[in-house]
Amino acid sequence: MGWFKRLKDGIQTATRNKKDTPEGLWYQCKSCKQTSTMKELKENHFKCPFCNYHVRIGSYDYFDLIYDGNYKILFDEYQSKDFLEFKDLKPYTERLASARKKNDVTDAITVATGKVNRKPLTIAAMDFKFIGGSMGSVVGERIARAIDYAIENRTPFMIISKSGGARMMESAFSLMQMAKTSAKLTQLAKAKLPYFSFLTDPTTGGVTASFAMLGDVNFAEPKALIGFAGPRVIKETIKRDLPEGFQTSEFLLDHGFLDFIVDRSEMKERIADLLYFFDTKD
Amino acid sequence: MVFLDFEQPLEKLYEQLNKIQQVGQEGELDVEPMIKELETKIKNKRKEIYGNLSGWQKVQLSRHPERPYTLYYIEQMCRKFVELHGDRYYKDDKAIVGGLGSLDGQSVMIIGHQKGVNTKMRQYRNFGMANPEGYRKALRLMKMAERFSIPVVCLIDTPGAYPGLEAEERGQAEAIARNLFEMAQLKVPIVCVVIGEGASGGAIGIGLGDRVYMMENTWYSVISPESCSSILWRSWDYKEQAAEALKLTADHMHSFGIIDGIIKEPLGGAHSAPEDMAKILKRHIKKAIAELQEMSTDELLEARIQKYSSIGVYDEVAPTEEGQ
């Protein structure tokens, strides 16, 4: 079945073979190097059973973990194009084609709507596998439409960030998506609907400097890299080593930019709690 | 005079001119006709060079060491100006300046990146790279302007927001994001002009407005050509190619509809006739403010949100059974 079909029906993805989770039978942890089975990993919310390392997962994995079963994918029909005829070592068209071929998502963000403990929530989840989770026109447009959808249907809104920043191949257009998404979020705020910003590893650059830092509530997965400039650039600028734990979730919590850090196994419950508190029936 | 690499032919002509002038001063030789001829040559050469600048050459011009910066324009445009300092949380950032000025009787809040005019001042101004407190000072001034219905003018000229350790600790990303959020709903006209470098988040952090203009020899991009080269080409040597690929010139930005207009510079760039440049800039700003003041606050905000909501180019693919 082509993925466009899913757009209409609303889907149950729990049994689907996902391309953005580690393939095969075994998983070797990137952090502690211990080996576990894929089955154990999945049962443990894609966290290493030994060291609790949160494995990078895709948009659909988050939807599966957060929503009560069914959810509906929205705005997948908006797709990136190479309008600047951008070419570095590879043409942007090729990068797009290979990203589409390799992934189950159609751009660096996927929008879905569904229920969490029977309360409605619209989520836009980023995917690092799609050109580094970079934000181009489509990421901006899907977020804009997701916000319109949330306002129209009176649902709270959440963005799960996972991105290297703006998409260079769309130059100033990607830069302007920072302004676009922030401007759209003001409409959500005016409509008195809560916006949760959930930051996951990594969240950097123009994504952090726009919607990711603008949540009514900002929270993150443990030990995620979160920052504006990349650690390498900072190191080269200040010409000394960076302190241990710099630009991690824990660092941001300590400096006052996050409300809390949540373990992936408690993620759904925590989001459901927030939805409960904010559901004041106007 | 500082000559850029592509201005070498001009430099040679100026050298000749100097020599002839010296000869003229020393002897009785009538050098007047030769000087005239050379001056015509210089003018034509300059037209030739400046009529056909590449993206990278415009980047170089935008960084010309003699190019005027924010405080120069303020001084030229405003008969009165009071600089206001500090973000009220942490400190006063020297890379972003701001204050109340008067444009022929119209009060404005002018905010802009500030680069230094000599080695010492360049360090003092941190090369125009602001820290979070710079963006927070800018926001404080904008919110104050809003309370008193004073239009906001932002002059953009930065190689980027400062990528430092303390900048991260104090929330560089949050400061820029907050500005975007607040500027989207600020209840007074906002006019932004890129007067030099428009690099990425550091530029847009004070760059969301009802009218956005670029001076002719400036650039606006998601990343500097050098950084783009180092990331995508994995080498620092492709900055010229990166500058072309990024399509970062004022002409490009205008053709994309991302900016509202281009402000012409005197022949030879803003630094060749800074007073004229300031006059042209002032005319544009005054005109934009006057137009925006015709609109009601609701219309203004509606148009602003609409303007930014519509930026983006993408395909709309009809859902099919086969997929792509």
Interface residues (C-beta under 8 A of the other chain):
Chain A: G2 W3 F4 K5 L7 K8 D76 E77 Y78 Q79 S80 K81 F83 L84 F86 K87 D88 L89 R100 S137 V138 G140 E141 A144 A166 R167 M168 E170 S171 A172 F173 S174 L175 M176 Q177 M178 A179 K180 S182 A183 K184 L185 T186 Q187 G205 G206 T208 A209 S210 F211 A212 M213 L214 G227 F228 A229 G230 V233 I234 T237 I238 L242 P243 F246 Q247 H255 G256 F257
Chain B: A161 Y162 P163 G164 L165 A167 E168 E169 R170 G171 Q172 A173 E174 I176 A177 R178 L180 F181 A184 Q185 S200 G201 A203 I204 G205 G207 L208 Y220 S221 V222 I223 C228 I231 L232 W233 R234 Y238 Q241 A242 A245 L246 K247 L248 H252 M253 F256 I258 R304 I305 Y308 S309 I311 G312 V313 Y314 D315 E316 V317 A318 P319 T320 E321 E322 G323 Q324
